[in-house]
């Protein structure tokens, strides 16, 4: 019978690293950041501030 060196902690660490590695490309892709749709059009920019009126 052979002994195995797999531990729960090692399995959790490995799966966390693998999950992060698989999720990383979705955060770093340029297509996610290219769709900036709130760009002002024209020569003027209007700023608005939300100030509470009820103390």
Secondary structure, 3 states (H helix, E strand, C coil): CCCCCCCHHHHHHHHHHHHHHHHHHHHHCHHHHCCCCCCCCCCCCCCCCCCCCCC
